[in-house]
Amino acid sequence: MAEISWFDPQVRRLRGNPPSAIAADRKPARSRPRGGGRVRSHRTIFISDTHLGTRGCKAEMLADFLAKNRCDTLYLVGDIVDGWRLQWKWFWPEAHARVISEILHKVDAGTRVIFVPGNHDEAARRFCGRNIMGVEVMREAVHEGADGRRFLVIHGDQFDGVIAYAKWLALLGDWAYTLALQLNGVCHFVRRQFGLKYWSLSAYLKQKVKNAVEYICRFEDAVAREAHSRGLDGVVCGHIHHAAIRKIGPVLYLNDGDWVESCTALVEDARGNLEILHWAASADAQPVSAIQEDTAVAVPA
């Protein structure tokens, strides 16, 4: 949904004139966080499934994360703007515009930004191969880590049989999922009254449903097989809203999670180490490492 996000008038006012193209030899990003707070530096950041344009999007936390984490390369691994929902009802508050503004501020600071559209922002796929306001749009990408390992970067919806063969069923599931996310909001409000941290009801239910767990396993296996068939060392994807780092055969499978349930990102350091960050819903939004036991939080090179 490039027309919705990158050309949003509010964003353009905040950002000013966009650069005409990405410089061939970029310098590392040196932007400062707006609003204070310490900055964490990474070689690469991967985020996906932000679902801007929906009430379930944790846009405030995402904007805070982007402002306080700088990188040389930022991958937007699909479902950044939720075109499915926006075509039914327009929803674009200030916090969502701020997220786009933070991304474009990174472009201005020298960060290379690569956008791999997903199924919810599939309208942007017709722009693949182009540069829009400094953002490279690609159908898929191959990321070379600092340690030389090569990773396929894809959203992952092409491995979802429901999306590929029965889109009406996927749309029905999307409405049910939206309802679960609305219940998340109620649950979070109640927990806040008792001083408790953010907790996702929808993520909890997903982990307890046997069919959902089996689906996740099948999806992960299929994505890993594709990377292996291409002779790559690993794969980075999104789509299923389940952050994970684990070995599947010879392939390192990485899923950066989402920003409607877990608020997670995948980051790479200067040595090629990979880690899942969970941007906690605390006052200073400090990242915490552990999310789940099977996530293998940090993977050394």
Order of alpha helices (4+ residues) and beta strands (2+ residues): alpha-alpha-beta-alpha-beta-alpha-alpha-beta-beta-beta-beta-beta-alpha-alpha-alpha-alpha-beta-beta-beta-beta-beta-beta-beta
